[in-house]
Amino acid sequence: MKFLCLICAEKVMEQMPVAEADEHYREYAAFTEDIRRSGHYIGCNRLLPPDHATTIRVRNGRVSATDGPWVETKEQLGGYYLIEARDLNEAIRVAAKIPGAARGCVEIRPVAEDEQTVTTLGFDKHP
């Protein structure tokens, strides 16, 4: 099963003192190396802070775009890991080692792989 691990924290790298951010980068480098070796790794990346975000809404055929996230929240989505795990319990064990879990939280979501989703999104077709 695939799981998306969404990493949320009150501060992202750009908002940390340089020494703290450098240490956090080292923690992530070590975790990423470990998860690659374990076979759980599918993909990952860091997101820029919310002030770089744009929120899009379509209502009655009209597109509106606003700067930043629509809702105010103390924690920000800072990045993600897409992992492969046997079940939720294994995904929890892997996600608990994500460095951001110690500073904020990690939300784990199963990725939909049901037949209708796979067919609708074309995962069963090769380019």
C-alpha positions in Angstrom: 0.0 0.0 0.0 1.1 3.5 -0.6 0.8 6.2 2.0 1.3 10.0 1.8 3.0 11.4 4.9 2.2 15.1 5.2 4.6 17.0 7.4 3.3 20.0 9.3 5.1 22.3 11.6 4.9 25.8 13.0 8.1 26.9 11.3 9.5 25.7 8.0 13.2 25.9 7.1 13.1 29.5 5.8 11.7 30.6 9.2 14.4 28.9 11.3 17.7 30.3 12.4 20.4 29.1 10.0 22.1 26.7 12.5 18.7 25.1 13.4 17.7 24.7 9.7 21.2 23.2 8.9 20.7 20.6 11.6 17.2 19.9 10.5 18.5 19.4 6.9 21.1 16.9 8.2 18.3 15.0 10.1 16.3 14.8 6.9 19.3 13.7 4.8 19.9 10.8 7.3 16.2 9.8 7.4 15.9 9.9 3.6 19.0 7.7 3.2 17.6 5.2 5.7 14.1 5.1 4.1 15.7 4.6 0.7 17.7 1.6 2.0 14.6 0.1 3.7 12.6 0.0 0.5 9.8 2.1 1.8 10.8 5.2 -0.2 8.8 6.3 -3.3 9.3 10.0 -3.3 9.6 13.2 -1.2 10.1 16.9 -1.3 10.0 20.1 0.8 7.4 22.8 0.1 8.1 26.5 0.2 6.4 28.6 2.9 2.7 29.5 2.5 3.5 33.0 1.4 4.6 31.4 -1.9 1.3 29.5 -2.3 -1.6 30.4 -4.5 -5.1 29.1 -3.8 -7.4 28.5 -6.8 -11.2 28.2 -6.7 -13.6 27.8 -9.6 -17.2 28.9 -9.0 -19.8 29.2 -11.8 -17.1 28.8 -14.4 -15.0 31.6 -13.0 -11.5 31.1 -11.7 -10.3 33.1 -8.7 -6.8 33.0 -7.4 -5.7 34.3 -4.0 -2.2 34.5 -2.5 -1.4 32.0 0.2 -3.6 29.4 1.9 -7.2 30.1 2.3 -7.4 29.2 6.0 -5.4 30.6 8.9 -3.6 27.8 10.7 -0.7 27.8 13.2 0.9 24.7 11.6 1.9 24.8 7.9 2.3 22.0 5.4 6.1 21.8 4.9 6.7 18.7 2.9 5.8 15.1 2.3 7.1 11.6 1.8 5.3 9.1 -0.4 6.0 5.6 1.1 5.2 2.0 0.5 4.2 0.0 3.5 2.4 -3.3 4.2 -0.3 -1.7 6.3 -1.0 1.4 8.4 0.9 0.0 11.4 4.1 -0.2 9.3 3.4 3.2 7.8 3.1 4.6 11.3 6.5 3.1 12.3 8.1 4.6 9.2 6.4 8.1 9.6 7.4 8.3 13.3 11.0 8.5 12.2 10.4 11.6 10.0 12.3 14.4 11.7 9.3 16.8 11.5 7.3 14.5 13.7 9.3 15.7 16.7 8.7 19.4 15.9 5.2 19.3 14.5 3.1 16.4 13.2 2.9 14.0 10.4 -0.5 13.1 8.9 -0.6 9.7 7.2 -3.1 9.2 4.4 -3.5 6.0 2.4 -3.3 6.6 -1.4 -6.4 5.5 -3.2 -5.6 2.5 -5.4 -9.1 1.1 -6.0 -10.2 0.0 -9.5 -12.3 3.1 -10.3 -9.6 5.5 -9.2 -6.9 3.6 -11.1 -9.1 3.5 -14.3 -10.3 7.1 -14.0 -6.8 8.6 -13.5 -5.2 6.3 -16.1 -2.8 4.5 -13.9 -3.5 1.3 -15.7 -2.3 2.9 -19.0 1.3 3.3 -20.0 2.4 6.6 -21.8 
